[in-house]
Amino acid sequence: MAGARSYRRIVREIGLDNYGFVTTRAAAEAGVPPVELPKLSTRGGLENVAYGLYRVTDVPATPVDQLAEALFRVGEGEFLYGESVLALFSLADVNPRKVYVAIARRARPKLPSFIELVRVWGGERTTQYEGLAAQPIAEAILVCRARVETRRLLEAAKEARAEGLLTLAEWRRVMRALRA
């Protein structure tokens, strides 16, 4: 049986791989009993963020932390959507006040006001960017057409292509759709 010091090390390693966040499930899968997380939190160095979600306080903050927190709060199988995907890469000059998270199931979790759930009907393609589940950039650009100026989306597509975030086929498809 491992002691509190080794549990703290395991939890910190998980946090280092996840923008400082540790779920009760991830800790348990790594051998840390769920009852240990509140104990570690009480002793310092671990902050309880939400039910089943903790943050290792000495992991340096990044500009992506709020996006990661939103995904961890909502749960597995969910992904960043629309403007939040563009914000992840600073595309289209968007700075949404909310983090848009797509869900394919019915959910009524109690969430902070900075998270907005978007219901999708399943079968959506997803990918990983910066270790976060997300809608592919091409789809995110197209989803934003009703809320972001076309000129900004065209620039976002060009920038994404230049950075290697869009394939040539995706870029052509996005450009055709935006110019239509």
N, C-alpha and C positions, 0 to 999 in steps of 0.2 A: 504494500500500500504506500503510495507516494505521500509526501508531506506537503504542507502549505507552500513551502518554498518552490518545490518542483511543479505544483499546480500553477503557481503564479508564472513560472517560466513557460509552461505549456500554453497558458492563456495568452501570454504576451506574444508568443510565436504565432498563434492564430491571429491575433490582432495585427501583427506586422504584415500579414498577408491579406488583410481585409480592411484597410484604411482605419485600423484601430478598433474595429468592431468584432465582438465575439457573441455568438448566439449560444444559448444553453445547449442546443443540439450539437453544434460544432465542438463545444467543450466536452460534452459527453462522449462523442465519437472519438475524441483524442484521449479519453481516459480520465477526464475530470468530472467527478460526480456533480450533478446539478446543484446539490446543496452547498457545494464549496464556493460557487460564484457570489452569493450574497455575503458569505464570510469574507472573501477576498475584497469585496466592495467595501465592507465595513472597516477593514484594515487600511484602506487607501490604495491608490494606484489603479483602481477599477471603478468605473462609474456606471450605475444602473441607468440606462437610457429609457427603456420601456420593458414591458413584460417579456422576459426571455432574451433581452438584448442589453449588452454591456459595451462600454468603450474603455480601452486601455488608455489611461490619461497621459502616459509619457510617449505615446506614438505621435510623431509630428503631424500637425494638421496639413491637409492639402486642399486645393480648390475643389476637389471632387468629393469631399467628405459628405456634404449634404445629399448629393445624389446617391452615394452608397448607403447612407443612413435611411433614406426613403425606401430603397429596395429591401434592406434588412427588416425594416418595420413592417412592410407589407407582406413579405414572406416569399417562399420559394416559388419558382415558376413565373414570376412577374418580371417585367422589364421596363427600362426607360423608354419613353415614347415622345415623338414629335419634337417640340422645342427643347426638351431636356437632352435629347441626343445631340442636337445642334449646339447647345450650350456646353456640352462635354468637350467639344472641340473648338469652341469659340467661333462657330460658323454663323453667318447671316446676322451678325451683330445682335443676337437675341440674348436677353438676360431675363428669363421668365421669373416671375415672383413665386411661382409654384414649381415643384418637381412633378412632372407628369409620369405616372406609373401605370402601365397597361396591365389589366387583369383579365383573365379568361373565365373566371369563376365568380359567382356571387360572393360579395364580401362586404361586410359592414364593420371593419375594424375601426377602433377609435384612433384617429391619426391627428397629428398636429396640422395646423392650418397651411403649412408650407407644402403639403403633399396633396395632390389631386389624382384620384383614380380615374382611369379611362377604361371603360368596358370594351373589350374586343371579343370576337366570337370564336376564337380558337383558330388554329391553322396558320397563325401569323408566323412569319419567319423572324428568327431572332439571331443575334450574334453576341460576341463578347468584345467590348472595348474597355481597355484599362481594367480588365477583370470584372466588369459589370455587364449584366445581361441588358441588351438594348435592341431596339428596332434597328435594322440596317439603315445606314445614312441615306441611301436613295429613297427608301420608303418614308423616312422621317422628313426629308425635304418636301416630298409630295404631300404628306399629311398636313404640313404647315401652310399650304397654299391659301387657305381661307383666313389665316391669322397673321401672315407675314407678307410684306410687299414682294411682288414677283421679282423686282430688280435685286433685292437682297438675297432672295433664294437662288437667282441665277449666279450671283457672286459666290454664294455658299457652295454651289455645285462646282464652279470653276476652282475654287480654293480646295475643296475636298478632292477633286481629281488631281490637282497639282501635288497634294500631300499623299497621294496614293490610297485615299480612303474610298474612292469609287473606281470600279473597273471602267474600261472604255465603253462597254455595252451599257452599264448602269448610267454612266454620264450622258450618253446619247439619249437613253430613254427619259431621263430626268429633264434634259434640255428640251426635247420634243414636247413633253407634257407641259413644261412651264411656258413654252412659247405658243402653245395652242390657245 
